[in-house]
Amino acid sequence: MPKVLIISDTHGLTKEISEIKQRHQDVDAMIHCGDSELAWNSKELEGFHYAKGNCDFEAEMENEQVFSVGDVTFLVVHGHLHQIKSTLMPLCYRAEETGASVACFGHSHMAGAEKVDSKLLINPGSAHLPRDRKEPTYAILEWESLNKVYLQFYQVNGNPLPELKMETSLTAKN
C-alpha cells in the first residue's frame, strides 16, 4: 500500500521533524505544507515535497508542488495564496487545474480533511502551534486503490488520534 506523510507549520522545529521522518521511514513520499522557517536545503527538509509558506523567505522555495505517487497526483500548497481560511474552493479549482486528486495545505493550523467531488483536501494541522486542539499533529495517507483510501492523524509524539481518521475514495462517488 502506498503511504504518504503530511506535515505543516513546524515553525522552526528541527528535532521533531527528524523524529517523525525516522519513525516513518516506510513512506513513499513526504510532504511539508510550508512554514517550516528552515533553509530550503536543511537536512530536516531533505526528501520533502515542500510548498513555501507565508513565514518562509527562501527564494529557492516554490509556492506549490505537483507530483504523483503511483496513480495518485498530489498538489502541495501552504494555503495563504488560496484563501483557505475563508473557503476551500480556490484550492479545489487549483487541484482540478493541476490534475491532482489530493490537495495538501496548511496555514490555518487546524487539522482536518474534506472530500469535494473526487478531490481530497487535507490539512495535517500544525506540528508546533495547533489552533483547534492541544496536540500538535501530522497525518499519514495510504491507499489500496482509488476506492480504498485511509487517512490517519497523529500527535507529533507518534500516537494516533482515533477521532481524526477517515476512510474514503478518490472517485466521485463514495
Secondary structure, DSSP 8 states (H G I E B T S, - for coil): --EEEEE---TT--HHHHHHHHHTTT-SEEEE-S---S-TT-TTTTTEEE---TT---TT--SEEEEEETTEEEEEE-STTTTTTT-SHHHHHHHHHHT-SEEE--SS--EEEEEETTEEEEEE--SS--SSSSS-EEEEEEEEETTEEEEEEEETTS-EEEEEEEEE-SSS--
